[in-house]
């Protein structure tokens, strides 16, 4: 049960992104009185979902048939890929939350002029990215959880909640500040991703790819064992390890400090245009500009 929160957070975040994309596409077609094109949107969404499931199954199958060291190398590498995906997703949504609707409508408008295949492709590409990110992160989470079924339960809960929220937003029954929502979940996901980063590096150390497996930064097996309820909770949410190596600790701290600072840094406002207009010479009396 301790892995449910982090998995549900990923499922909610990725699921809500995909749901928002689909709802924007559907709303545009309905308002444009192009309901006949709705089936092509659903076709693109279906193919994207099937691709994500297929990639997840392929990753799991490939990992299961590898020897121990190769399996640890593969698992560690996929954890690093998952961290890269989540980090990119966090920053992308921070900037795109306000303009995603206009961009999607522009792409769909162009696709309508091209044909059904283009419409399906817009839906596929818009949803497919979230699906692939979810598949990779789901694999990384299940690797750290072992036989625990918490990640699967968490992802199902998160995605189901995302679909419900997306439907409520589409119907106008709910209004939320998306920028604030993606900021709060982004901060939480940065800590989750830091834990996955540490777990992935530990896998690479066990595989012999990275050194320092026995060089511990700290050992909290006594005061905070992983099998205690609080240790299990920290492990499920942040991939806490009672015996953390120096490599893991340095990477965790560096990732959180750098990523969180950049993510929360106030966006610079555009001042070039006002400055330029302020420097423009004022015409003399009787002159025209």
C-alpha positions as a Python dict, from the first residue, in 0.01 Angstrom:
ca = {
    (1, 'X'): (0, 0, 0),
    (2, 'X'): (296, 232, 60),
    (3, 'X'): (364, 264, -314),
    (4, 'X'): (14, 382, -398),
    (5, 'X'): (70, 755, -340),
    (6, 'X'): (365, 807, -576),
    (7, 'X'): (209, 587, -845),
    (8, 'X'): (-130, 758, -810),
    (9, 'X'): (44, 1096, -840),
    (10, 'X'): (209, 992, -1167),
    (11, 'X'): (-117, 841, -1294),
    (12, 'X'): (-311, 1155, -1201),
    (13, 'X'): (-57, 1391, -1354),
    (14, 'X'): (-3, 1201, -1679),
    (15, 'X'): (-369, 1099, -1703),
    (16, 'X'): (-493, 1454, -1655),
    (17, 'X'): (-255, 1582, -1924),
    (18, 'X'): (-384, 1323, -2169),
    (19, 'X'): (-746, 1383, -2069),
    (20, 'X'): (-708, 1760, -2113),
    (21, 'X'): (-561, 1705, -2459),
    (22, 'X'): (-847, 1479, -2563),
    (23, 'X'): (-1113, 1712, -2419),
    (24, 'X'): (-963, 2011, -2603),
    (25, 'X'): (-963, 1822, -2932),
    (26, 'X'): (-1320, 1699, -2882),
    (27, 'X'): (-1450, 2041, -2777),
    (28, 'X'): (-1292, 2203, -3082),
    (29, 'X'): (-1451, 1954, -3321),
    (30, 'X'): (-1792, 1985, -3155),
    (31, 'X'): (-1784, 2367, -3167),
    (32, 'X'): (-1665, 2358, -3528),
    (33, 'X'): (-1956, 2126, -3611),
    (34, 'X'): (-1716, 1857, -3733),
    (35, 'X'): (-1852, 1570, -3526),
    (36, 'X'): (-1776, 1329, -3806),
    (37, 'X'): (-1405, 1370, -3728),
    (38, 'X'): (-1450, 1263, -3364),
    (39, 'X'): (-1395, 898, -3453),
    (40, 'X'): (-1048, 981, -3589),
    (41, 'X'): (-954, 1145, -3261),
    (42, 'X'): (-1061, 834, -3072),
    (43, 'X'): (-869, 618, -3320),
    (44, 'X'): (-551, 814, -3250),
    (45, 'X'): (-609, 794, -2874),
    (46, 'X'): (-670, 418, -2889),
    (47, 'X'): (-354, 354, -3089),
    (48, 'X'): (-154, 568, -2844),
    (49, 'X'): (-288, 373, -2544),
    (50, 'X'): (-217, 39, -2712),
    (51, 'X'): (136, 152, -2795),
    (52, 'X'): (199, 252, -2434),
    (53, 'X'): (71, -84, -2306),
    (54, 'X'): (280, -265, -2567),
    (55, 'X'): (596, -75, -2474),
    (56, 'X'): (536, -148, -2105),
    (57, 'X'): (488, -519, -2176),
    (58, 'X'): (799, -528, -2397),
    (59, 'X'): (1013, -362, -2130),
    (60, 'X'): (889, -602, -1862),
    (61, 'X'): (936, -909, -2085),
    (62, 'X'): (1286, -803, -2186),
    (63, 'X'): (1394, -741, -1828),
    (64, 'X'): (1255, -1072, -1701),
    (65, 'X'): (1471, -1277, -1941),
    (66, 'X'): (1804, -1113, -1862),
    (67, 'X'): (2073, -1242, -1621),
    (68, 'X'): (2109, -1062, -1288),
    (69, 'X'): (2378, -807, -1378),
    (70, 'X'): (2219, -731, -1715),
    (71, 'X'): (1879, -701, -1545),
    (72, 'X'): (2016, -454, -1292),
    (73, 'X'): (2182, -254, -1570),
    (74, 'X'): (1862, -251, -1772),
    (75, 'X'): (1649, -160, -1471),
    (76, 'X'): (1885, 116, -1363),
    (77, 'X'): (1900, 259, -1714),
    (78, 'X'): (1520, 259, -1743),
    (79, 'X'): (1498, 438, -1408),
    (80, 'X'): (1724, 713, -1542),
    (81, 'X'): (1508, 736, -1855),
    (82, 'X'): (1198, 762, -1635),
    (83, 'X'): (1358, 1046, -1438),
    (84, 'X'): (1441, 1228, -1761),
    (85, 'X'): (1083, 1183, -1885),
    (86, 'X'): (925, 1305, -1562),
    (87, 'X'): (1161, 1603, -1536),
    (88, 'X'): (1087, 1706, -1893),
    (89, 'X'): (714, 1659, -1837),
    (90, 'X'): (717, 1873, -1521),
    (91, 'X'): (887, 2164, -1697),
    (92, 'X'): (688, 2125, -2018),
    (93, 'X'): (354, 2148, -1843),
    (94, 'X'): (467, 2447, -1637),
    (95, 'X'): (510, 2645, -1957),
    (96, 'X'): (236, 2486, -2162),
    (97, 'X'): (-53, 2495, -1912),
    (98, 'X'): (-173, 2833, -2038),
    (99, 'X'): (-116, 2794, -2411),
    (100, 'X'): (-178, 2423, -2473),
    (101, 'X'): (-538, 2482, -2579),
    (102, 'X'): (-450, 2729, -2854),
    (103, 'X'): (-163, 2517, -2984),
    (104, 'X'): (-375, 2202, -3006),
    (105, 'X'): (-660, 2383, -3179),
    (106, 'X'): (-416, 2523, -3432),
    (107, 'X'): (-273, 2179, -3506),
    (108, 'X'): (-618, 2024, -3532),
    (109, 'X'): (-739, 2301, -3760),
    (110, 'X'): (-451, 2226, -3997),
    (111, 'X'): (-520, 1852, -3968),
    (112, 'X'): (-884, 1900, -4063),
    (113, 'X'): (-772, 2055, -4390),
    (114, 'X'): (-540, 1761, -4462),
    (115, 'X'): (-764, 1464, -4385),
    (116, 'X'): (-866, 1191, -4136),
    (117, 'X'): (-516, 1042, -4104),
    (118, 'X'): (-378, 1379, -3997),
    (119, 'X'): (-651, 1415, -3733),
    (120, 'X'): (-572, 1072, -3591),
    (121, 'X'): (-201, 1157, -3595),
    (122, 'X'): (-254, 1476, -3393),
    (123, 'X'): (-447, 1281, -3130),
    (124, 'X'): (-192, 1000, -3133),
    (125, 'X'): (110, 1228, -3088),
    (126, 'X'): (-65, 1441, -2825),
    (127, 'X'): (-160, 1143, -2608),
    (128, 'X'): (124, 906, -2700),
    (129, 'X'): (393, 1102, -2517),
    (130, 'X'): (211, 1080, -2185),
    (131, 'X'): (144, 711, -2247),
    (132, 'X'): (510, 627, -2310),
    (133, 'X'): (621, 829, -2008),
    (134, 'X'): (368, 646, -1792),
    (135, 'X'): (482, 304, -1920),
    (136, 'X'): (849, 375, -1847),
    (137, 'X'): (782, 525, -1504),
    (138, 'X'): (545, 241, -1418),
    (139, 'X'): (820, -11, -1495),
    (140, 'X'): (1073, 181, -1283),
    (141, 'X'): (827, 195, -992),
    (142, 'X'): (735, -174, -1009),
    (143, 'X'): (1105, -264, -1013),
    (144, 'X'): (1161, -85, -684),
    (145, 'X'): (840, -232, -539),
    (146, 'X'): (923, -593, -626),
    (147, 'X'): (619, -815, -573),
    (148, 'X'): (419, -532, -418),
    (149, 'X'): (100, -457, -613),
    (150, 'X'): (83, -99, -483),
    (151, 'X'): (216, 67, -802),
    (152, 'X'): (-53, -93, -1018),
    (153, 'X'): (-329, 4, -775),
    (154, 'X'): (-190, 356, -752),
    (155, 'X'): (-171, 404, -1127),
    (156, 'X'): (-528, 279, -1174),
    (157, 'X'): (-655, 515, -901),
    (158, 'X'): (-462, 810, -1043),
    (159, 'X'): (-573, 754, -1402),
    (160, 'X'): (-935, 698, -1299),
    (161, 'X'): (-931, 1021, -1097),
    (162, 'X'): (-772, 1203, -1393),
    (163, 'X'): (-1044, 1083, -1629),
    (164, 'X'): (-1313, 1195, -1384),
    (165, 'X'): (-1152, 1538, -1343),
    (166, 'X'): (-1105, 1573, -1718),
    (167, 'X'): (-1468, 1488, -1785),
    (168, 'X'): (-1585, 1736, -1520),
    (169, 'X'): (-1368, 2008, -1672),
    (170, 'X'): (-1498, 1927, -2020),
    (171, 'X'): (-1860, 1948, -1904),
    (172, 'X'): (-1795, 2273, -1720),
    (173, 'X'): (-1888, 2119, -1385),
    (174, 'X'): (-1547, 2190, -1235),
    (175, 'X'): (-1297, 2473, -1260),
    (176, 'X'): (-944, 2446, -1126),
    (177, 'X'): (-634, 2660, -1155),
    (178, 'X'): (-430, 2435, -1384),
    (179, 'X'): (-112, 2640, -1345),
    (180, 'X'): (-124, 2603, -967),
    (181, 'X'): (-220, 2236, -993),
    (182, 'X'): (75, 2153, -1217),
    (183, 'X'): (309, 2356, -995),
    (184, 'X'): (212, 2169, -676),
    (185, 'X'): (220, 1826, -839),
    (186, 'X'): (544, 1923, -1011),
    (187, 'X'): (715, 1986, -678),
    (188, 'X'): (595, 1652, -543),
    (189, 'X'): (706, 1472, -858),
    (190, 'X'): (1055, 1620, -833),
    (191, 'X'): (1099, 1443, -498),
    (192, 'X'): (950, 1122, -639),
    (193, 'X'): (1184, 1139, -938),
    (194, 'X'): (1482, 1199, -706),
    (195, 'X'): (1400, 873, -530),
    (196, 'X'): (1376, 688, -862),
    (197, 'X'): (1711, 839, -960),
    (198, 'X'): (1871, 709, -642),
    (199, 'X'): (1719, 363, -692),
    (200, 'X'): (1840, 351, -1053),
    (201, 'X'): (2194, 447, -955),
    (202, 'X'): (2192, 175, -690),
    (203, 'X'): (2090, -79, -955),
    (204, 'X'): (2381, 34, -1172),
    (205, 'X'): (2612, 1, -873),
    (206, 'X'): (2490, -354, -810),
    (207, 'X'): (2553, -435, -1176),
    (208, 'X'): (2910, -307, -1147),
    (209, 'X'): (2850, -24, -1395),
    (210, 'X'): (2907, 240, -1126),
    (211, 'X'): (3151, 212, -833),
    (212, 'X'): (3088, 277, -465),
    (213, 'X'): (2835, 7, -376),
    (214, 'X'): (2986, -34, -28),
    (215, 'X'): (3065, 334, 30),
    (216, 'X'): (2769, 440, 244),
    (217, 'X'): (2666, 798, 309),
    (218, 'X'): (2451, 681, 601),
    (219, 'X'): (2292, 367, 744),
    (220, 'X'): (1952, 416, 909),
    (221, 'X'): (1867, 45, 935),
    (222, 'X'): (1840, 87, 1314),
    (223, 'X'): (1632, 401, 1369),
    (224, 'X'): (1439, 388, 1040),
    (225, 'X'): (1430, 33, 898),
    (226, 'X'): (1262, -16, 561),
    (227, 'X'): (1022, -276, 704),
    (228, 'X'): (880, -32, 961),
    (229, 'X'): (558, 147, 869),
    (230, 'X'): (729, 486, 843),
    (231, 'X'): (1027, 341, 657),
    (232, 'X'): (797, 157, 417),
    (233, 'X'): (596, 475, 362),
    (234, 'X'): (911, 674, 282),
    (235, 'X'): (1032, 396, 54),
    (236, 'X'): (700, 378, -130),
    (237, 'X'): (673, 752, -187),
    (238, 'X'): (1036, 862, -224),
    (239, 'X'): (1220, 532, -281),
    (240, 'X'): (1394, 575, 54),
    (241, 'X'): (1683, 339, 119),
    (242, 'X'): (1803, 278, 474),
    (243, 'X'): (2154, 205, 344),
    (244, 'X'): (2222, 488, 100),
    (245, 'X'): (2551, 505, -87),
    (246, 'X'): (2749, 824, -135),
    (247, 'X'): (2666, 824, -507),
    (248, 'X'): (2294, 799, -434),
    (249, 'X'): (2300, 1071, -168),
    (250, 'X'): (2500, 1318, -377),
    (251, 'X'): (2282, 1258, -683),
    (252, 'X'): (1959, 1295, -481),
    (253, 'X'): (2063, 1622, -318),
    (254, 'X'): (2205, 1767, -642),
    (255, 'X'): (1896, 1672, -843),
    (256, 'X'): (1648, 1815, -591),
    (257, 'X'): (1839, 2139, -533),
    (258, 'X'): (1900, 2214, -901),
    (259, 'X'): (1566, 2097, -1038),
    (260, 'X'): (1352, 2247, -763),
    (261, 'X'): (1535, 2581, -784),
    (262, 'X'): (1495, 2606, -1162),
    (263, 'X'): (1133, 2488, -1146),
    (264, 'X'): (1027, 2741, -881),
    (265, 'X'): (1234, 3028, -1019),
    (266, 'X'): (999, 3311, -1121),
    (267, 'X'): (948, 3336, -1495),
    (268, 'X'): (1108, 3641, -1650),
    (269, 'X'): (864, 3892, -1792),
    (270, 'X'): (914, 4031, -2137),
    (271, 'X'): (1037, 4390, -2105),
    (272, 'X'): (1207, 4429, -2440),
    (273, 'X'): (903, 4578, -2617),
    (274, 'X'): (824, 4849, -2359),
    (275, 'X'): (1192, 4940, -2339),
    (276, 'X'): (1212, 4975, -2714),
    (277, 'X'): (904, 5195, -2727),
    (278, 'X'): (1037, 5410, -2444),
    (279, 'X'): (1357, 5478, -2640),
    (280, 'X'): (1172, 5571, -2958),
    (281, 'X'): (1222, 5947, -3029),
    (282, 'X'): (925, 6171, -2970),
    (283, 'X'): (826, 6361, -3288),
    (284, 'X'): (859, 6735, -3281),
    (285, 'X'): (547, 6948, -3283),
    (286, 'X'): (390, 6948, -3626),
    (287, 'X'): (570, 6627, -3735),
    (288, 'X'): (395, 6296, -3800),
    (289, 'X'): (522, 5954, -3706),
}
